[in-house]
């Protein structure tokens, strides 16, 4: 999670449309190069960096930044008690999609 926090702090211009190298420099670099070395430690699905990519793509920078920070504050806490649990690649993860968290932006 520490690497994800660093990623989010540096990803001010993160991808709005995809995580292709041309679009999301820092986010793409983290997902393709740092995350595999750091290991699969995120207890949520999608992972925090995947969640960040999706929020920036769907909502743009300002709202995506707020939602990503909110997610990082909740990651690894008691979210497993409150959200649905599923198994991904043999690991139990907390299901926390962007769609479950962006309803309040549209009120």
C-alpha positions, 0 to 999 in steps of 0.5 A: 500500500505504501507504493500505491500512496506514493503512486497516487501522490505522484500521479497528478496527471494520471490517465484519463482514458487508459493506462497506456504508456502515452496516457498515464505515465506514472500510473502505467509505470507503477502497474507494469514495473513496480507493482510486480516487484512490490508483490500482490498485497492489496486486499481489495478488488480491483486493486488500488492502482486499478481503482485509481485508473478506473476513477481517473478514466471515468471522472477525470482528475479532480473527482478521481483524485478524491475517490482514490484518496478515499479508497486508500484511506479505506484499504486494509481497514475493516472494509472486509467486514462491510463489503462483499467478499470474493475470491480472486486468484485463490485469495480472498478479497474485498469487492469495492468497485468504482460503481459502488462508490461514485453514486454520491457524485451524481446527486 
